[in-house]
């Protein structure tokens, strides 16, 4: 079920800044996990979670770009 939320352009831009910061943090944590020699299964689970986050962000970015081309 879709929910429509009205956000200002500034709120949307801030949300993408925060998502970018989160992406950088996830990459840093992944590097720390590798250095800490955590089990490969744990690294794989983290990588899958990170991939799901990245896919969600990519979808939102595409939706934002589509909205820009429609003049919204």
N, C-alpha and C positions, 0 to 999 in steps of 0.2 A: 504494500500500500504506500503510495507516494504522499509525501507531506511537503507542502510549499512553505518555505520560510523566506521572508523578505529581509534581506541583508543589504546594508549600504555597500557601495563600491569599496569604501575604506575598510569595512568589516571583512569583506571577501579578500581584499588584498592582505590584510593582517592575518587572516586564516592561512593563506598560502605561505606567508613568511614563517608562521609557526610550524606548518607542515614541513617546510624545508629544514628548519632547525631540528625537528624530530627525525627526519631522514638522516641528517648528519650525525645525530646522537646514536641512532641505530647502527650506523656504519662503525662508529667508534666503539660501541659495545661489542660488536662482532669481532673487531680486531682484538679487543681485550680478552674475549672468550678464547680466541685462538692462542694468544700468548699464555693464557692460564691453563692451556692444555686440557680444556673440558672435553668430555667424550664426543666423538664424531656424531653420535645420535642427537646430542644436545645441540650441536652446531647446526645440524640439518633442520631440527625443529625451529630454531631461531631463524634460520634462513627462510624457511617456509612462511613464518609469521611476517618477516620483513618483506618478502615478496608480495604477500597479500596486502600489506599496508601500501607498498609502492604501487600496486595495481589500482587500489582505491584512489590514491592521489592522482594517478594518471587519468583515471576516468573523470574525476572532478575537474582537472585541468582542461580536458577535452570539452567538457560541458561548458566551462567558462569561455573557452575560445569560440565555441559555437554561438554562445550568447553574444559575444562581441561582434561576430560577423552578421548577426541578425539585427544589430543596431540597438540592443538592450543595454 
